[in-house]
Amino acid sequence: MPNIVEIAVSNDAFQTLVTAVKVAGLVEALQQPGPLTVFAPNDDAFAKLLPGTVDTLVQNIPQLQRILKYHVVAGRYTTAELKDMDTLTSLEGAPIPVRCGDPFEVKNATVLAADIEASNGVIHVIDTVILMG
């Protein structure tokens, strides 16, 4: 079974995310045994950001790393497990509000595809880049 990074790299909808993870130097961290839960913004989610935001983040690696780590949680959390939770703590350290209803939402993002199994965790595809605060 492929790991989180291999799944993202093989999916054309995650080109911006894959580039951001590479630039931020987080590829190795996302290839660790984990387990990890990743709320993965697709390319359309990044396109919703204000023009120039991605370019600015690529030039500010510490901020890019913080934002990317906010999308990752230690542990494997499937939809079934998230039903009983209202927040998770991201690797960045900030809480992520979770509402596992219809729709399944993570902070201000809607989950488009849930429970994508990886060898080192689980991926939930989201429609918006989530930010701390």
Residue pairs with C-beta under 8 A, 6 or more apart in sequence:
1 117
1 118
1 119
2 10
2 118
2 119
3 30
3 31
3 118
3 119
3 120
4 30
4 31
4 34
4 36
4 38
4 118
4 120
4 121
4 123
5 18
5 21
5 27
5 30
5 31
6 118
7 116
7 118
7 123
8 14
8 17
8 18
8 21
8 40
8 123
9 18
13 42
13 43
13 44
13 125
14 40
14 42
14 43
15 43
16 41
16 43
16 46
16 47
16 54
17 40
17 41
17 42
17 43
17 46
20 46
20 54
20 57
20 58
20 64
20 68
21 27
21 30
21 68
23 58
23 61
23 64
24 61
24 64
24 65
24 68
25 61
25 65
26 65
26 68
26 69
30 36
30 38
30 72
30 120
31 120
32 120
33 120
34 74
34 76
34 120
34 121
35 74
35 75
35 76
35 120
35 121
35 122
36 72
36 73
36 74
36 75
36 76
36 120
36 121
36 122
37 72
37 73
37 74
37 75
37 76
37 77
37 88
37 121
37 122
37 123
37 124
38 71
38 72
38 73
38 121
38 122
38 123
38 124
39 71
39 72
39 73
39 96
39 106
39 109
39 111
39 124
39 126
39 130
40 71
40 123
40 124
40 125
40 126
41 71
41 109
41 125
41 126
41 127
41 128
41 129
41 130
42 112
42 125
42 126
42 127
44 127
45 109
45 126
45 127
45 128
45 129
46 54
46 129
48 128
48 129
49 129
57 63
57 64
57 67
58 64
66 92
66 132
67 92
67 129
67 131
67 132
69 90
69 91
69 92
70 90
70 91
70 92
70 94
70 96
70 130
70 131
70 132
71 90
71 126
71 129
71 130
72 90
72 91
72 92
73 88
73 89
73 90
73 91
73 96
74 91
76 121
76 122
77 85
77 88
77 122
78 114
78 115
78 122
79 100
79 104
79 114
79 115
79 124
82 88
82 98
82 100
82 104
83 100
85 98
85 100
86 97
86 98
86 99
87 95
87 96
87 97
87 98
88 95
88 96
88 98
89 95
89 96
90 96
92 132
94 132
94 133
96 106
96 107
96 130
97 106
97 107
98 105
98 106
99 105
99 106
103 110
103 111
104 110
104 111
104 114
104 124
105 111
106 124
106 126
106 130
107 130
108 128
108 130
109 126
109 127
109 128
109 129
109 130
110 126
110 127
110 128
111 124
111 125
111 126
111 127
112 125
112 126
112 127
113 124
113 125
114 124
114 125
115 122
115 124
116 122
116 123
116 124
116 125
